[in-house]
Amino acid sequence: MTQEAELQNMTIPQKLNWLQDRYWRFGQDEAFEDHLRDLYDVDDNGLMTANPRRDPLTDETAGLMVLGGTGNGKSAMLKRALRANPVLTEFSVENPGNTLFITVPPEATIKKVAEIILEKTGYTKIDRKLRAADAWEIARHRFGLVGIKTLMIDECHHILRAGPGRDVLAAIQSLKHIMQSKPGVALVIAGVPSLQQAIMSEPSGETYRRFGEYHLSRIREGTRSAELFAVNFAKSANQLGIHVTEKDAFVERVLFAQGGEVGLCVALAKDILRDAVIRKLDVLSLEHAERVYLKKNGDRSVTPFASRAWSKVLEDLQSIGWGR
């Protein structure tokens, strides 16, 4: 039985789980993986190993900074790379691997991040009076003890915000020390553009120069990313048994509605398909898509999913300054 036939025979909950787990690629994954490989040694076949590449003069490892706006798919891309890369294996106390992935809470301090690392690596003797510098020293030591060779910090910009009780320069120094320590790990940090600006605020620039950069772009009309988005949407709808009429320009409307932000576009497109599956729709309509959109965006006099030709709707939206 083909995958399409299997999906047609699935229950609604099974279809929804399939849709939720389906990863949509836009060409950015390949570029990110290319940047990621630069952090590691290679074997005799030129293939990436799990061992961080070290600077021959300083013996330090290197870092990669992944930058993109809110909703641009950074987290999903990092997690997908961790799942798909044959070399990187996610660490947990129950299933030790070589890569630790953490997400920084919005209000976290640099000390809190060190405590998160200690907890995730099974360190149970955390003294709440411990100084941030000491907590980080223990955390770096833990990497070698449990075999972590890569640290991924998502939402890293949260620890580099100025404010009472915060020390931006100390936070920057903590990131630098990760790459200076022994045995040392490859460091991947992700965040909004302010992450780059904060690290550049260090007067010496010593930490910034240790990072390569990968900037996630928006999905723009006429690009390969837009074509791949259309393919992902059409294939998912087809395998779920939902017919999509090309002239309705669903893809163009979704991209415009979400400003081309990857994560937001995927979320809206999947919400539309999810609701269609639940309602057992055979054909996707603009009225249905608009209702899904309005549930999250409130009442609007005009939306990108208005039941008129997309060219006319686009003209109306631009005339009222949509998205400016």
HUMO-V330883 format. One line per field, one symbol per residue. ss: DSSP state (@ for helix, = for strand, . for the rest). psi: psi as a letter, one per 20 degrees, with the letter a starting at -180 (. if undefined). burial: # if it has 9 or more other C-alpha atoms within 8 Angstrom, else .. A space follows every 50 residues. Layout:
# HUMO-V330883
ss=???
psi=???
burial=???
This chain:
# HUMO-V330883
ss=..@@@@@@...@@@@@@@@@@......@@@@@@@@@@..===.....=== ==..........=====......@@@@@@@@@@@.....=........== ===......@@@@@@@@@@@...........@@@@@@@@@@@@@@@...= ====.@@@@@.......@@@@@@@@@@@@@.....======..@@@@@@@ .......@@@=====........@@@@@@@@@@@@@@@@...=..@@@.@ @@@@@@@....@@@@@@@@@@@@@@@@@....=..@@@@@@@@@@@@... .........@@@@@@@@@@.....
psi=prhghghhiqrghgghhgghipppqjihgggghghghiiqrraijjqpri pppqphgikqarrppopqrpjjjgghgghghhhhpihpppprhhnpajpp pqppqhjqrhghgghgggghjjojlpoiipqghhhhggghhhghhjkpip ppoqkhhhikpqrpjqnghhgghhgghgiirpiqqpppqqarhigghghi iphhjhggiiprqopprroqpirhghghghggggggggiikpppphiilg ghgggghjkjogghggggghgghghhghjlphppqhgghhggghhijrpq hqrijqmrphhgggggghhjkpi.
burial=.....###......##..#.....###.#..##.##..####.....### .####....##########.####..#..####....#####...##### ##.#...####.#########..........#..##.#######..#### ###########.....##..######.####..##########.##.### .#..#.#..###.#.#.###....######.###.#####.###...### #.######.#######.##########...#..#.#####.###...... ..####...#..##..#.......
